[in-house]
Amino acid sequence: MRLLISSCLLLLTVACTPTVQVNAPKEPITINLNVKIEHEIRVKVDKELDELFADDSNLF
């Protein structure tokens, strides 16, 4: 009886061994950078403000 129980336990522990598989992806990894740069607007506004203050220096 002990032999039967120990053989069953041995089979259960061997059958439950975890496996880890590491595979490379089939498609290449793509990184999508949708970045919108709007620094031009700020520069234009700064220049317009400089011109406005230079034209009418009595504002401040």
CORWO-V921497 format. One record per helix or strand of 2 or more residues. SS is the DSSP state (H for helix, E for strand). FROM is the first residue (numbers start at 1). TO is the last residue. Records with the same first field share a line. If there is no record, write none. Layout:
SS = FROM-TO / FROM-TO
//
This chain:
H = 2-15 / 39-55
//
